[in-house]
Amino acid sequence: MTNSLRALRADRGWSQAYLAEQLQVSRQSVNALETGKYDPSLPLAFRIARLFQLPIETIFQDDL
Amino acid sequence: MLFCSTGANAAKRRYLQGSAGVALSYIGFVFVARIMIDRWHPHGMYLFLVAALPTLPILCFAFFVGRYLREEQDEYQRDAVIRGMLWGTAAVLCSTVFAGFLRSYGWQGSLPPFTEFMLFWVVAGIAKVAHNLANRAPDHD
């Protein structure tokens, strides 16, 4: 799974620390998500989508 | 014990406090069990009871880990802790299988009674540190 989290975050001028705080996760977690080292669970993906006010499939794309 | 990052949340703090208590009581129970065996040479049911003493902190540890996994909101950190413990468990299994195999074929020696628990912690800790280093977030994002 790929994601456009880093680009979306940059668009809004948010830091990783700010995004981590909003999602109530560590900055290491945000970094792992952005670099594709970790795929979020469905609840976390929904939280991210709600925060960016975008549909999940706009943020996360299936590799297929 | 498995957390090397700063700024531990409430779940981590509770887990660390619980783990520290477990580690101390484990050392204490091992020490007490050793003294009891050396002085009174219990056998039969009494030996079983004395030998079960050091397992009590391990049961408490399982409880603290379960509570941490339930309370930790950061699923990535939770995943990292579980991976660390998986490596620790693998190390313990390997050591017991290895020692058991040697004993089956004539080895007369034995590992000290606290080896497995210490091995678990050392390997799980190393795995967590390695994970943190490999997945370090850059200072500037």
N, CA and C atoms of all chains as a GROMACS GRO file, in nm:
protein
  615
    1MET      N    1   0.085  -0.119   0.000
    1MET     CA    2   0.000   0.000   0.000
    1MET      C    3   0.089   0.125   0.000
    2THR      N    4   0.054   0.220  -0.084
    2THR     CA    5   0.127   0.348  -0.083
    2THR      C    6   0.037   0.456  -0.025
    3ASN      N    7   0.097   0.568   0.011
    3ASN     CA    8   0.014   0.677   0.063
    3ASN      C    9   0.074   0.813   0.029
    4SER      N   10  -0.010   0.911   0.032
    4SER     CA   11   0.037   1.047  -0.001
    4SER      C   12   0.037   1.136   0.125
    5LEU      N   13   0.066   1.072   0.236
    5LEU     CA   14   0.062   1.141   0.365
    5LEU      C   15   0.163   1.256   0.372
    6ARG      N   16   0.283   1.229   0.324
    6ARG     CA   17   0.389   1.331   0.334
    6ARG      C   18   0.351   1.454   0.251
    7ALA      N   19   0.300   1.429   0.129
    7ALA     CA   20   0.262   1.541   0.041
    7ALA      C   21   0.146   1.620   0.100
    8LEU      N   22   0.048   1.548   0.153
    8LEU     CA   23  -0.069   1.616   0.212
    8LEU      C   24  -0.028   1.697   0.334
    9ARG      N   25   0.061   1.640   0.412
    9ARG     CA   26   0.108   1.712   0.531
    9ARG      C   27   0.186   1.837   0.491
   10ALA      N   28   0.269   1.822   0.387
   10ALA     CA   29   0.348   1.936   0.339
   10ALA      C   30   0.256   2.046   0.285
   11ASP      N   31   0.151   2.004   0.214
   11ASP     CA   32   0.053   2.102   0.160
   11ASP      C   33  -0.004   2.190   0.270
   12ARG      N   34  -0.027   2.130   0.383
   12ARG     CA   35  -0.089   2.204   0.495
   12ARG      C   36   0.015   2.271   0.584
   13GLY      N   37   0.140   2.246   0.555
   13GLY     CA   38   0.247   2.307   0.635
   13GLY      C   39   0.258   2.250   0.775
   14TRP      N   40   0.217   2.127   0.789
   14TRP     CA   41   0.222   2.061   0.921
   14TRP      C   42   0.356   1.991   0.938
   15SER      N   43   0.405   1.989   1.059
   15SER     CA   44   0.525   1.911   1.089
   15SER      C   45   0.482   1.768   1.126
   16GLN      N   46   0.578   1.678   1.125
   16GLN     CA   47   0.549   1.540   1.168
   16GLN      C   48   0.503   1.540   1.314
   17ALA      N   49   0.567   1.626   1.392
   17ALA     CA   50   0.532   1.632   1.534
   17ALA      C   51   0.387   1.677   1.552
   18TYR      N   52   0.345   1.775   1.472
   18TYR     CA   53   0.208   1.824   1.483
   18TYR      C   54   0.109   1.714   1.442
   19LEU      N   55   0.140   1.649   1.329
   19LEU     CA   56   0.051   1.541   1.283
   19LEU      C   57   0.043   1.429   1.387
   20ALA      N   58   0.158   1.396   1.444
   20ALA     CA   59   0.162   1.291   1.547
   20ALA      C   60   0.074   1.330   1.666
   21GLU      N   61   0.083   1.455   1.704
   21GLU     CA   62   0.004   1.503   1.818
   21GLU      C   63  -0.146   1.494   1.786
   22GLN      N   64  -0.182   1.533   1.666
   22GLN     CA   65  -0.323   1.529   1.628
   22GLN      C   66  -0.377   1.386   1.623
   23LEU      N   67  -0.291   1.294   1.580
   23LEU     CA   68  -0.333   1.154   1.569
   23LEU      C   69  -0.312   1.076   1.699
   24GLN      N   70  -0.249   1.141   1.796
   24GLN     CA   71  -0.217   1.078   1.925
   24GLN      C   72  -0.129   0.954   1.908
   25VAL      N   73  -0.028   0.971   1.820
   25VAL     CA   74   0.073   0.865   1.803
   25VAL      C   75   0.209   0.932   1.816
   26SER      N   76   0.316   0.852   1.808
   26SER     CA   77   0.449   0.908   1.818
   26SER      C   78   0.493   0.961   1.681
   27ARG      N   79   0.596   1.047   1.682
   27ARG     CA   80   0.648   1.099   1.554
   27ARG      C   81   0.712   0.986   1.475
   28GLN      N   82   0.767   0.891   1.546
   28GLN     CA   83   0.826   0.774   1.480
   28GLN      C   84   0.718   0.700   1.400
   29SER      N   85   0.598   0.695   1.454
   29SER     CA   86   0.487   0.629   1.385
   29SER      C   87   0.451   0.702   1.257
   30VAL      N   88   0.445   0.836   1.266
   30VAL     CA   89   0.412   0.916   1.147
   30VAL      C   90   0.519   0.895   1.041
   31ASN      N   91   0.645   0.895   1.085
   31ASN     CA   92   0.754   0.875   0.990
   31ASN      C   93   0.746   0.738   0.923
   32ALA      N   94   0.713   0.636   1.003
   32ALA     CA   95   0.701   0.500   0.947
   32ALA      C   96   0.586   0.492   0.847
   33LEU      N   97   0.477   0.564   0.876
   33LEU     CA   98   0.364   0.566   0.782
   33LEU      C   99   0.405   0.635   0.652
   34GLU      N  100   0.470   0.750   0.666
   34GLU     CA  101   0.507   0.828   0.547
   34GLU      C  102   0.607   0.757   0.458
   35THR      N  103   0.697   0.683   0.520
   35THR     CA  104   0.800   0.613   0.442
   35THR      C  105   0.751   0.475   0.394
   36GLY      N  106   0.629   0.441   0.427
   36GLY     CA  107   0.571   0.315   0.381
   36GLY      C  108   0.622   0.194   0.456
   37LYS      N  109   0.689   0.217   0.570
   37LYS     CA  110   0.740   0.104   0.648
   37LYS      C  111   0.631   0.039   0.731
   38TYR      N  112   0.523   0.112   0.746
   38TYR     CA  113   0.414   0.059   0.828
   38TYR      C  114   0.280   0.098   0.766
   39ASP      N  115   0.192   0.000   0.750
   39ASP     CA  116   0.056   0.028   0.701
   39ASP      C  117  -0.037   0.040   0.820
   40PRO      N  118  -0.116   0.148   0.823
   40PRO     CA  119  -0.202   0.169   0.941
   40PRO      C  120  -0.319   0.071   0.944
   41SER      N  121  -0.372   0.053   1.064
   41SER     CA  122  -0.495  -0.025   1.077
   41SER      C  123  -0.610   0.060   1.021
   42LEU      N  124  -0.724  -0.003   1.004
   42LEU     CA  125  -0.839   0.070   0.951
   42LEU      C  126  -0.881   0.186   1.044
   43PRO      N  127  -0.886   0.165   1.177
   43PRO     CA  128  -0.923   0.279   1.263
   43PRO      C  129  -0.826   0.397   1.250
   44LEU      N  130  -0.695   0.369   1.241
   44LEU     CA  131  -0.599   0.479   1.228
   44LEU      C  132  -0.613   0.546   1.091
   45ALA      N  133  -0.637   0.466   0.988
   45ALA     CA  134  -0.657   0.523   0.854
   45ALA      C  135  -0.780   0.614   0.853
   46PHE      N  136  -0.884   0.575   0.922
   46PHE     CA  137  -1.003   0.661   0.932
   46PHE      C  138  -0.971   0.790   1.006
   47ARG      N  139  -0.892   0.778   1.112
   47ARG     CA  140  -0.854   0.898   1.189
   47ARG      C  141  -0.775   0.994   1.102
   48ILE      N  142  -0.686   0.939   1.021
   48ILE     CA  143  -0.604   1.022   0.931
   48ILE      C  144  -0.695   1.089   0.828
   49ALA      N  145  -0.787   1.010   0.771
   49ALA     CA  146  -0.879   1.065   0.670
   49ALA      C  147  -0.965   1.177   0.728
   50ARG      N  148  -1.011   1.156   0.851
   50ARG     CA  149  -1.094   1.259   0.917
   50ARG      C  150  -1.013   1.386   0.939
   51LEU      N  151  -0.888   1.368   0.979
   51LEU     CA  152  -0.803   1.484   1.008
   51LEU      C  153  -0.778   1.565   0.881
   52PHE      N  154  -0.753   1.496   0.771
   52PHE     CA  155  -0.726   1.566   0.644
   52PHE      C  156  -0.856   1.601   0.570
   53GLN      N  157  -0.967   1.552   0.621
   53GLN     CA  158  -1.100   1.574   0.560
   53GLN      C  159  -1.100   1.527   0.414
   54LEU      N  160  -1.047   1.408   0.397
   54LEU     CA  161  -1.041   1.346   0.263
   54LEU      C  162  -1.086   1.201   0.273
   55PRO      N  163  -1.136   1.144   0.161
   55PRO     CA  164  -1.168   1.000   0.164
   55PRO      C  165  -1.041   0.917   0.181
   56ILE      N  166  -1.054   0.804   0.246
   56ILE     CA  167  -0.937   0.718   0.271
   56ILE      C  168  -0.862   0.686   0.141
   57GLU      N  169  -0.937   0.656   0.036
   57GLU     CA  170  -0.870   0.613  -0.088
   57GLU      C  171  -0.792   0.726  -0.156
   58THR      N  172  -0.816   0.848  -0.114
   58THR     CA  173  -0.737   0.960  -0.166
   58THR      C  174  -0.600   0.962  -0.100
   59ILE      N  175  -0.597   0.917   0.022
   59ILE     CA  176  -0.471   0.920   0.098
   59ILE      C  177  -0.393   0.790   0.080
   60PHE      N  178  -0.465   0.678   0.085
   60PHE     CA  179  -0.400   0.547   0.074
   60PHE      C  180  -0.440   0.480  -0.057
   61GLN      N  181  -0.341   0.430  -0.126
   61GLN     CA  182  -0.366   0.363  -0.254
   61GLN      C  183  -0.317   0.218  -0.248
   62ASP      N  184  -0.401   0.132  -0.302
   62ASP     CA  185  -0.362  -0.009  -0.309
   62ASP      C  186  -0.253  -0.026  -0.414
   63ASP      N  187  -0.159  -0.116  -0.390
   63ASP     CA  188  -0.050  -0.137  -0.485
   63ASP      C  189  -0.097  -0.204  -0.613
   64LEU      N  190  -0.210  -0.275  -0.605
   64LEU     CA  191  -0.257  -0.350  -0.724
   64LEU      C  192  -0.299  -0.257  -0.837
   65MET      N  193   1.110  -0.136   3.012
   65MET     CA  194   1.234  -0.202   2.976
   65MET      C  195   1.256  -0.207   2.826
   66LEU      N  196   1.144  -0.223   2.756
   66LEU     CA  197   1.160  -0.233   2.612
   66LEU      C  198   1.152  -0.098   2.544
   67PHE      N  199   1.141   0.008   2.621
   67PHE     CA  200   1.121   0.137   2.560
   67PHE      C  201   1.242   0.224   2.578
   68CYS      N  202   1.299   0.261   2.468
   68CYS     CA  203   1.418   0.345   2.477
   68CYS      C  204   1.385   0.488   2.435
   69SER      N  205   1.265   0.513   2.385
   69SER     CA  206   1.231   0.647   2.340
   69SER      C  207   1.194   0.733   2.461
   70THR      N  208   1.208   0.861   2.443
   70THR     CA  209   1.173   0.952   2.550
   70THR      C  210   1.026   0.986   2.540
   71GLY      N  211   0.973   1.048   2.641
   71GLY     CA  212   0.835   1.094   2.637
   71GLY      C  213   0.736   0.980   2.640
   72ALA      N  214   0.757   0.885   2.730
   72ALA     CA  215   0.668   0.770   2.738
   72ALA      C  216   0.528   0.816   2.780
   73ASN      N  217   0.425   0.760   2.717
   73ASN     CA  218   0.288   0.795   2.754
   73ASN      C  219   0.248   0.719   2.881
   74ALA      N  220   0.123   0.742   2.923
   74ALA     CA  221   0.077   0.684   3.050
   74ALA      C  222   0.083   0.532   3.047
   75ALA      N  223   0.044   0.473   2.934
   75ALA     CA  224   0.045   0.326   2.923
   75ALA      C  225   0.187   0.273   2.938
   76LYS      N  226   0.282   0.341   2.873
   76LYS     CA  227   0.422   0.298   2.880
   76LYS      C  228   0.476   0.313   3.022
   77ARG      N  229   0.440   0.426   3.084
   77ARG     CA  230   0.490   0.450   3.220
   77ARG      C  231   0.440   0.341   3.316
   78ARG      N  232   0.310   0.309   3.303
   78ARG     CA  233   0.254   0.204   3.390
   78ARG      C  234   0.324   0.070   3.364
   79TYR      N  235   0.350   0.044   3.236
   79TYR     CA  236   0.415  -0.081   3.199
   79TYR      C  237   0.558  -0.087   3.256
   80LEU      N  238   0.629   0.026   3.243
   80LEU     CA  239   0.767   0.031   3.293
   80LEU      C  240   0.771   0.012   3.443
   81GLN      N  241   0.679   0.078   3.513
   81GLN     CA  242   0.675   0.064   3.658
   81GLN      C  243   0.646  -0.081   3.697
   82GLY      N  244   0.548  -0.140   3.629
   82GLY     CA  245   0.512  -0.279   3.655
   82GLY      C  246   0.628  -0.373   3.626
   83SER      N  247   0.696  -0.348   3.514
   83SER     CA  248   0.808  -0.434   3.474
   83SER      C  249   0.923  -0.424   3.572
   84ALA      N  250   0.948  -0.302   3.620
   84ALA     CA  251   1.056  -0.284   3.718
   84ALA      C  252   1.024  -0.364   3.844
   85GLY      N  253   0.898  -0.359   3.887
   85GLY     CA  254   0.856  -0.437   4.003
   85GLY      C  255   0.872  -0.586   3.978
   86VAL      N  256   0.836  -0.629   3.858
   86VAL     CA  257   0.848  -0.770   3.823
   86VAL      C  258   0.994  -0.813   3.826
   87ALA      N  259   1.081  -0.732   3.768
   87ALA     CA  260   1.223  -0.767   3.762
   87ALA      C  261   1.281  -0.780   3.904
   88LEU      N  262   1.247  -0.684   3.989
   88LEU     CA  263   1.298  -0.688   4.127
   88LEU      C  264   1.243  -0.808   4.202
   89SER      N  265   1.112  -0.832   4.188
   89SER     CA  266   1.055  -0.946   4.262
   89SER      C  267   1.105  -1.079   4.204
   90TYR      N  268   1.134  -1.080   4.075
   90TYR     CA  269   1.190  -1.203   4.016
   90TYR      C  270   1.326  -1.235   4.080
   91ILE      N  271   1.411  -1.132   4.087
   91ILE     CA  272   1.543  -1.150   4.148
   91ILE      C  273   1.526  -1.197   4.294
   92GLY      N  274   1.433  -1.131   4.364
   92GLY     CA  275   1.408  -1.167   4.503
   92GLY      C  276   1.360  -1.310   4.519
   93PHE      N  277   1.266  -1.351   4.434
   93PHE     CA  278   1.212  -1.487   4.442
   93PHE      C  279   1.317  -1.592   4.407
   94VAL      N  280   1.400  -1.562   4.307
   94VAL     CA  281   1.506  -1.656   4.270
   94VAL      C  282   1.601  -1.673   4.388
   95PHE      N  283   1.636  -1.560   4.450
   95PHE     CA  284   1.727  -1.561   4.564
   95PHE      C  285   1.667  -1.641   4.680
   96VAL      N  286   1.541  -1.614   4.711
   96VAL     CA  287   1.474  -1.683   4.823
   96VAL      C  288   1.462  -1.833   4.793
   97ALA      N  289   1.423  -1.866   4.670
   97ALA     CA  290   1.407  -2.008   4.633
   97ALA      C  291   1.540  -2.081   4.644
   98ARG      N  292   1.646  -2.012   4.601
   98ARG     CA  293   1.780  -2.072   4.607
   98ARG      C  294   1.821  -2.101   4.752
   99ILE      N  295   1.795  -2.002   4.839
   99ILE     CA  296   1.830  -2.018   4.982
   99ILE      C  297   1.749  -2.133   5.043
  100MET      N  298   1.620  -2.135   5.012
  100MET     CA  299   1.533  -2.240   5.068
  100MET      C  300   1.581  -2.379   5.025
  101ILE      N  301   1.619  -2.389   4.897
  101ILE     CA  302   1.663  -2.520   4.847
  101ILE      C  303   1.797  -2.560   4.910
  102ASP      N  304   1.889  -2.460   4.920
  102ASP     CA  305   2.021  -2.490   4.977
  102ASP      C  306   2.012  -2.528   5.126
  103ARG      N  307   1.921  -2.462   5.199
  103ARG     CA  308   1.916  -2.485   5.344
  103ARG      C  309   1.831  -2.606   5.382
  104TRP      N  310   1.716  -2.618   5.316
  104TRP     CA  311   1.620  -2.720   5.362
  104TRP      C  312   1.609  -2.842   5.269
  105HIS      N  313   1.674  -2.832   5.155
  105HIS     CA  314   1.671  -2.944   5.059
  105HIS      C  315   1.530  -3.004   5.046
  106PRO      N  316   1.434  -2.924   5.008
  106PRO     CA  317   1.297  -2.978   4.997
  106PRO      C  318   1.287  -3.077   4.881
  107HIS      N  319   1.197  -3.169   4.893
  107HIS     CA  320   1.170  -3.258   4.778
  107HIS      C  321   1.022  -3.288   4.770
  108GLY      N  322   0.985  -3.351   4.662
  108GLY     CA  323   0.843  -3.382   4.640
  108GLY      C  324   0.764  -3.254   4.617
  109MET      N  325   0.647  -3.247   4.680
  109MET     CA  326   0.556  -3.135   4.663
  109MET      C  327   0.621  -3.002   4.705
  110TYR      N  328   0.704  -3.005   4.812
  110TYR     CA  329   0.767  -2.883   4.862
  110TYR      C  330   0.864  -2.825   4.759
  111LEU      N  331   0.936  -2.913   4.693
  111LEU     CA  332   1.029  -2.867   4.591
  111LEU      C  333   0.951  -2.802   4.476
  112PHE      N  334   0.839  -2.860   4.440
  112PHE     CA  335   0.755  -2.802   4.334
  112PHE      C  336   0.709  -2.662   4.373
  113LEU      N  337   0.668  -2.649   4.499
  113LEU     CA  338   0.619  -2.519   4.546
  113LEU      C  339   0.729  -2.413   4.545
  114VAL      N  340   0.848  -2.454   4.592
  114VAL     CA  341   0.962  -2.359   4.594
  114VAL      C  342   1.001  -2.323   4.450
  115ALA      N  343   1.002  -2.421   4.362
  115ALA     CA  344   1.040  -2.395   4.223
  115ALA      C  345   0.938  -2.306   4.153
  116ALA      N  346   0.814  -2.309   4.202
  116ALA     CA  347   0.709  -2.228   4.139
  116ALA      C  348   0.719  -2.081   4.179
  117LEU      N  349   0.793  -2.052   4.287
  117LEU     CA  350   0.803  -1.913   4.336
  117LEU      C  351   0.849  -1.815   4.227
  118PRO      N  352   0.962  -1.842   4.159
  118PRO     CA  353   1.009  -1.745   4.059
  118PRO      C  354   0.917  -1.731   3.938
  119THR      N  355   0.821  -1.821   3.924
  119THR     CA  356   0.730  -1.809   3.809
  119THR      C  357   0.619  -1.707   3.837
  120LEU      N  358   0.598  -1.674   3.965
  120LEU     CA  359   0.491  -1.579   3.998
  120LEU      C  360   0.514  -1.441   3.936
  121PRO      N  361   0.636  -1.385   3.944
  121PRO     CA  362   0.657  -1.255   3.878
  121PRO      C  363   0.637  -1.262   3.726
  122ILE      N  364   0.663  -1.378   3.669
  122ILE     CA  365   0.646  -1.392   3.523
  122ILE      C  366   0.497  -1.384   3.488
  123LEU      N  367   0.413  -1.442   3.574
  123LEU     CA  368   0.268  -1.431   3.553
  123LEU      C  369   0.224  -1.285   3.565
  124CYS      N  370   0.283  -1.214   3.663
  124CYS     CA  371   0.252  -1.071   3.677
  124CYS      C  372   0.298  -0.995   3.553
  125PHE      N  373   0.413  -1.034   3.501
  125PHE     CA  374   0.465  -0.969   3.382
  125PHE      C  375   0.368  -0.986   3.265
  126ALA      N  376   0.313  -1.106   3.250
  126ALA     CA  377   0.215  -1.131   3.144
  126ALA      C  378   0.095  -1.038   3.160
  127PHE      N  379   0.055  -1.017   3.284
  127PHE     CA  380  -0.057  -0.926   3.311
  127PHE      C  381  -0.021  -0.784   3.268
  128PHE      N  382   0.100  -0.737   3.304
  128PHE     CA  383   0.140  -0.600   3.270
  128PHE      C  384   0.153  -0.582   3.119
  129VAL      N  385   0.203  -0.683   3.052
  129VAL     CA  386   0.214  -0.674   2.906
  129VAL      C  387   0.074  -0.667   2.844
  130GLY      N  388  -0.016  -0.752   2.893
  130GLY     CA  389  -0.153  -0.752   2.842
  130GLY      C  390  -0.220  -0.618   2.862
  131ARG      N  391  -0.198  -0.558   2.980
  131ARG     CA  392  -0.258  -0.428   3.008
  131ARG      C  393  -0.198  -0.320   2.917
  132TYR      N  394  -0.066  -0.329   2.897
  132TYR     CA  395  -0.002  -0.231   2.808
  132TYR      C  396  -0.057  -0.241   2.666
  133LEU      N  397  -0.069  -0.363   2.617
  133LEU     CA  398  -0.118  -0.382   2.480
  133LEU      C  399  -0.262  -0.332   2.466
  134ARG      N  400  -0.338  -0.343   2.574
  134ARG     CA  401  -0.476  -0.296   2.572
  134ARG      C  402  -0.481  -0.143   2.577
  135GLU      N  403  -0.389  -0.082   2.651
  135GLU     CA  404  -0.397   0.063   2.675
  135GLU      C  405  -0.320   0.146   2.572
  136GLU      N  406  -0.217   0.087   2.510
  136GLU     CA  407  -0.135   0.163   2.416
  136GLU      C  408  -0.216   0.204   2.293
  137GLN      N  409  -0.224   0.334   2.269
  137GLN     CA  410  -0.302   0.386   2.157
  137GLN      C  411  -0.221   0.388   2.027
  138ASP      N  412  -0.089   0.390   2.042
  138ASP     CA  413  -0.003   0.400   1.925
  138ASP      C  414   0.025   0.259   1.872
  139GLU      N  415  -0.044   0.223   1.766
  139GLU     CA  416  -0.035   0.085   1.718
  139GLU      C  417   0.102   0.051   1.662
  140TYR      N  418   0.174   0.149   1.610
  140TYR     CA  419   0.308   0.124   1.558
  140TYR      C  420   0.403   0.086   1.672
  141GLN      N  421   0.393   0.160   1.782
  141GLN     CA  422   0.476   0.130   1.899
  141GLN      C  423   0.440  -0.007   1.957
  142ARG      N  424   0.310  -0.034   1.958
  142ARG     CA  425   0.262  -0.164   2.007
  142ARG      C  426   0.321  -0.277   1.923
  143ASP      N  427   0.320  -0.255   1.793
  143ASP     CA  428   0.374  -0.353   1.699
  143ASP      C  429   0.524  -0.376   1.725
  144ALA      N  430   0.595  -0.266   1.750
  144ALA     CA  431   0.739  -0.276   1.775
  144ALA      C  432   0.768  -0.354   1.903
  145VAL      N  433   0.688  -0.330   2.006
  145VAL     CA  434   0.707  -0.403   2.132
  145VAL      C  435   0.681  -0.552   2.113
  146ILE      N  436   0.574  -0.583   2.040
  146ILE     CA  437   0.540  -0.724   2.016
  146ILE      C  438   0.651  -0.793   1.937
  147ARG      N  439   0.706  -0.723   1.839
  147ARG     CA  440   0.816  -0.780   1.760
  147ARG      C  441   0.938  -0.807   1.849
  148GLY      N  442   0.967  -0.714   1.937
  148GLY     CA  443   1.079  -0.732   2.030
  148GLY      C  444   1.058  -0.855   2.116
  149MET      N  445   0.935  -0.869   2.168
  149MET     CA  446   0.905  -0.984   2.254
  149MET      C  447   0.908  -1.115   2.176
  150LEU      N  448   0.872  -1.105   2.049
  150LEU     CA  449   0.878  -1.224   1.964
  150LEU      C  450   1.022  -1.274   1.951
  151TRP      N  451   1.115  -1.178   1.934
  151TRP     CA  452   1.257  -1.216   1.927
  151TRP      C  453   1.303  -1.274   2.060
  152GLY      N  454   1.256  -1.213   2.170
  152GLY     CA  455   1.292  -1.264   2.302
  152GLY      C  456   1.241  -1.406   2.322
  153THR      N  457   1.117  -1.429   2.281
  153THR     CA  458   1.057  -1.562   2.293
  153THR      C  459   1.133  -1.663   2.207
  154ALA      N  460   1.171  -1.621   2.088
  154ALA     CA  461   1.246  -1.710   1.998
  154ALA      C  462   1.380  -1.748   2.061
  155ALA      N  463   1.444  -1.649   2.124
  155ALA     CA  464   1.574  -1.676   2.188
  155ALA      C  465   1.558  -1.777   2.302
  156VAL      N  466   1.451  -1.760   2.381
  156VAL     CA  467   1.426  -1.852   2.493
  156VAL      C  468   1.398  -1.993   2.441
  157LEU      N  469   1.315  -2.001   2.339
  157LEU     CA  470   1.283  -2.133   2.282
  157LEU      C  471   1.409  -2.200   2.227
  158CYS      N  472   1.491  -2.122   2.157
  158CYS     CA  473   1.614  -2.177   2.100
  158CYS      C  474   1.705  -2.229   2.211
  159SER      N  475   1.719  -2.149   2.319
  159SER     CA  476   1.809  -2.191   2.426
  159SER      C  477   1.758  -2.317   2.496
  160THR      N  478   1.626  -2.325   2.519
  160THR     CA  479   1.573  -2.444   2.588
  160THR      C  480   1.580  -2.568   2.499
  161VAL      N  481   1.553  -2.547   2.370
  161VAL     CA  482   1.561  -2.662   2.277
  161VAL      C  483   1.706  -2.710   2.267
  162PHE      N  484   1.797  -2.613   2.257
  162PHE     CA  485   1.940  -2.645   2.247
  162PHE      C  486   1.988  -2.721   2.371
  163ALA      N  487   1.955  -2.666   2.489
  163ALA     CA  488   1.997  -2.729   2.614
  163ALA      C  489   1.930  -2.866   2.631
  164GLY      N  490   1.801  -2.874   2.595
  164GLY     CA  491   1.728  -3.002   2.606
  164GLY      C  492   1.788  -3.108   2.514
  165PHE      N  493   1.828  -3.065   2.396
  165PHE     CA  494   1.888  -3.158   2.301
  165PHE      C  495   2.021  -3.211   2.354
  166LEU      N  496   2.100  -3.118   2.408
  166LEU     CA  497   2.230  -3.160   2.464
  166LEU      C  498   2.211  -3.257   2.581
  167ARG      N  499   2.112  -3.226   2.667
  167ARG     CA  500   2.087  -3.313   2.783
  167ARG      C  501   2.042  -3.452   2.739
  168SER      N  502   1.961  -3.455   2.632
  168SER     CA  503   1.912  -3.584   2.581
  168SER      C  504   2.027  -3.673   2.535
  169TYR      N  505   2.138  -3.608   2.494
  169TYR     CA  506   2.250  -3.686   2.442
  169TYR      C  507   2.370  -3.684   2.536
  170GLY      N  508   2.339  -3.674   2.665
  170GLY     CA  509   2.445  -3.701   2.762
  170GLY      C  510   2.506  -3.581   2.831
  171TRP      N  511   2.468  -3.460   2.795
  171TRP     CA  512   2.528  -3.344   2.864
  171TRP      C  513   2.480  -3.342   3.008
  172GLN      N  514   2.573  -3.331   3.102
  172GLN     CA  515   2.537  -3.337   3.243
  172GLN      C  516   2.510  -3.199   3.304
  173GLY      N  517   2.549  -3.097   3.234
  173GLY     CA  518   2.535  -2.962   3.289
  173GLY      C  519   2.393  -2.909   3.279
  174SER      N  520   2.374  -2.788   3.331
  174SER     CA  521   2.243  -2.723   3.318
  174SER      C  522   2.263  -2.572   3.317
  175LEU      N  523   2.169  -2.503   3.258
  175LEU     CA  524   2.176  -2.357   3.256
  175LEU      C  525   2.130  -2.305   3.392
  176PRO      N  526   2.185  -2.192   3.438
  176PRO     CA  527   2.137  -2.136   3.565
  176PRO      C  528   1.987  -2.108   3.555
  177PRO      N  529   1.914  -2.116   3.668
  177PRO     CA  530   1.768  -2.110   3.664
  177PRO      C  531   1.711  -1.979   3.608
  178PHE      N  532   1.790  -1.870   3.616
  178PHE     CA  533   1.738  -1.741   3.570
  178PHE      C  534   1.775  -1.710   3.425
  179THR      N  535   1.845  -1.802   3.359
  179THR     CA  536   1.898  -1.775   3.225
  179THR      C  537   1.789  -1.734   3.126
  180GLU      N  538   1.681  -1.811   3.122
  180GLU     CA  539   1.578  -1.788   3.019
  180GLU      C  540   1.515  -1.650   3.032
  181PHE      N  541   1.482  -1.613   3.156
  181PHE     CA  542   1.415  -1.484   3.176
  181PHE      C  543   1.508  -1.369   3.137
  182MET      N  544   1.634  -1.378   3.178
  182MET     CA  545   1.733  -1.275   3.143
  182MET      C  546   1.755  -1.272   2.992
  183LEU      N  547   1.763  -1.389   2.934
  183LEU     CA  548   1.784  -1.398   2.789
  183LEU      C  549   1.668  -1.331   2.715
  184PHE      N  550   1.547  -1.356   2.764
  184PHE     CA  551   1.429  -1.296   2.702
  184PHE      C  552   1.443  -1.144   2.701
  185TRP      N  553   1.477  -1.087   2.818
  185TRP     CA  554   1.486  -0.942   2.829
  185TRP      C  555   1.598  -0.884   2.744
  186VAL      N  556   1.712  -0.949   2.747
  186VAL     CA  557   1.827  -0.897   2.672
  186VAL      C  558   1.796  -0.897   2.523
  187VAL      N  559   1.745  -1.009   2.473
  187VAL     CA  560   1.719  -1.018   2.329
  187VAL      C  561   1.603  -0.926   2.288
  188ALA      N  562   1.498  -0.922   2.370
  188ALA     CA  563   1.385  -0.833   2.338
  188ALA      C  564   1.431  -0.687   2.339
  189GLY      N  565   1.516  -0.653   2.434
  189GLY     CA  566   1.568  -0.515   2.441
  189GLY      C  567   1.654  -0.482   2.320
  190ILE      N  568   1.741  -0.573   2.283
  190ILE     CA  569   1.828  -0.550   2.166
  190ILE      C  570   1.742  -0.535   2.041
  191ALA      N  571   1.639  -0.619   2.029
  191ALA     CA  572   1.550  -0.612   1.911
  191ALA      C  573   1.478  -0.478   1.906
  192LYS      N  574   1.435  -0.428   2.021
  192LYS     CA  575   1.364  -0.299   2.023
  192LYS      C  576   1.458  -0.184   1.987
  193VAL      N  577   1.580  -0.189   2.041
  193VAL     CA  578   1.679  -0.085   2.009
  193VAL      C  579   1.711  -0.088   1.860
  194ALA      N  580   1.731  -0.209   1.806
  194ALA     CA  581   1.761  -0.223   1.664
  194ALA      C  582   1.646  -0.168   1.579
  195HIS      N  583   1.524  -0.196   1.622
  195HIS     CA  584   1.407  -0.146   1.551
  195HIS      C  585   1.403   0.006   1.555
  196ASN      N  586   1.430   0.062   1.673
  196ASN     CA  587   1.430   0.209   1.687
  196ASN      C  588   1.536   0.273   1.598
  197LEU      N  589   1.653   0.210   1.593
  197LEU     CA  590   1.761   0.266   1.511
  197LEU      C  591   1.728   0.257   1.363
  198ALA      N  592   1.671   0.144   1.323
  198ALA     CA  593   1.637   0.125   1.182
  198ALA      C  594   1.522   0.213   1.138
  199ASN      N  595   1.438   0.254   1.231
  199ASN     CA  596   1.320   0.334   1.196
  199ASN      C  597   1.322   0.471   1.262
  200ARG      N  598   1.442   0.524   1.276
  200ARG     CA  599   1.457   0.654   1.340
  200ARG      C  600   1.393   0.762   1.254
  201ALA      N  601   1.314   0.848   1.317
  201ALA     CA  602   1.256   0.961   1.244
  201ALA      C  603   1.360   1.070   1.232
  202PRO      N  604   1.376   1.130   1.112
  202PRO     CA  605   1.477   1.237   1.099
  202PRO      C  606   1.444   1.356   1.187
  203ASP      N  607   1.548   1.428   1.229
  203ASP     CA  608   1.525   1.543   1.318
  203ASP      C  609   1.442   1.651   1.250
  204HIS      N  610   1.467   1.670   1.121
  204HIS     CA  611   1.394   1.774   1.049
  204HIS      C  612   1.300   1.708   0.951
  205ASP      N  613   1.172   1.746   0.959
  205ASP     CA  614   1.077   1.688   0.864
  205ASP      C  615   1.020   1.800   0.784
   0.00000   0.00000   0.00000
